[in-house]
């Protein structure tokens, strides 16, 4: 399946979801076992108006998205999240964010992937690992 899946195909799949549209996601890199996604800054991401840093929920969503979609080149689809762990490394200032996801283990029923989120200066702001239910869909 990996030959059929292009950046444009994945971009169309990801942006079908309204939340993903709101995040302003753009697929900028894709391999058989990884993906790189940019998220366009939104003022609504600010959690503290005085300090102006990005809400942790947005960072967690980007970790989950990049980890999950890292498998898309081989699978052609995302998977339900079974477990997600997120670590926050520093406050993310206003600006676009880049999320990079990588497949750690692709299994028949469960797969593990990890992701890192970087700010506009390339500093790591969050990272995490997810487990995804990758069994074939029931017919």
N, C-alpha and C positions, 0 to 999 in steps of 0.2 A: 504494500500500500504506500510506502514512503515515496515512491516516484510520483504518485498522483497528488500528493499533498505539498502545496507551495505556500509561500508566505501570504500570497493573495487569498488562497483558499482558507487558511487559518484566520486571517484578518476578517474575512466574511463570516466565519463561524463564531468567532469571539464577539464580534459586534452585533450579533443577533440579539444578545441580551441587553435590555435597557440599562441595567446597572453598569455593564461593561462600557456601554456608550457614554454614560455619565462620567465614568472614570477617564474617558478619552484615550482608550487603549490603542496602541499602534504596535503591530508586530514588526520588529526590526531585524531579527535574526532567528534562524531555524535550522536545526540539524536533526538527525535521527533520534538523539537523546537529550536535546536541550532547546530552549527557546529564550529569546530576549524580547521583552515588551516594555514600551515606554508608556507612562501615564501622564497626561497633560494636567498641569496644575489647575486647581479650582480653589477659589477663596473659601468655599464651603468646607474644605478639608481642615481649616484652622480649628483647633480645639481650645486654644487659649488666646484670646484677642490681644492680650498684653505681650505675650512671648512669641506669638505667631508660629507655632509649630504644628505639624500635621498630626491629625488624630491617629492613634494606634490602630484603630479598626481599619482605616484605609491601608496602612502598612501590612496588617495581617491579611487583608483581602488580596493584596498584591503578592504576598508570599504564597498564599493558597492558589491563586490563579497561575502564577508562573510554574509552581511545582506541578500542578495538575496538567496544564497544557504542555509541559515538557514531553509528554508521551504522545502528543497528537500526530506526529509524523508517522508513527507506526500504527496507531489505532484509528485515526480519523475522527476521534471524538474525545471529549473530556469524561471524567469519571466522578462518582460521588466520593466526597471526602469522608473517611472513616475516623481519622485522627489528625490533629494538626498541632504542632508546637511552634511557637513564635518567640524569638528573642529580640529584644529591642536594644540597640547598641548606642544610639544617640538620637537626639531630637532631630527631626527632618524639617529644615527650614522651608519656606515657600519656594516652589520651583518644581519643574517636572521631575519625575522619579523613573528609574529604570529597574526592572525586575528581571533577574536571570534564573531560570529553572533548569534543573538537571535530573535525569533519571538515575537513581541509585540502584534499584533492583526492580526489574519488570517481571512480575509473577502472573500466573494464570488467574488467581483469585484476588490477590492483593499486591499492590506495587508501592514502592517507596521512592519519593522524590524530594529534593531539597531546593531551596531558592534563597536568593539574596536580593535585597532592595538597596539601591544606591541613590544618593541625592545628586543634584546637578553638578557637584564638584567631584563626583566619583567616590564619596565617602559612604561606607557601609552604615545604613541606618537600621536595618532589620534583617533577620535571617530566620529560617525555619525549615522544618521537615514535615512532610505529610504522608499519610498512608491512604491509598485510594482503592476502592473496590473495583477491580478490573475484570471481573468475570464477565463472560459474554451476556448480552441482554437476554432476558427470558422471552420466549416467543409465545 
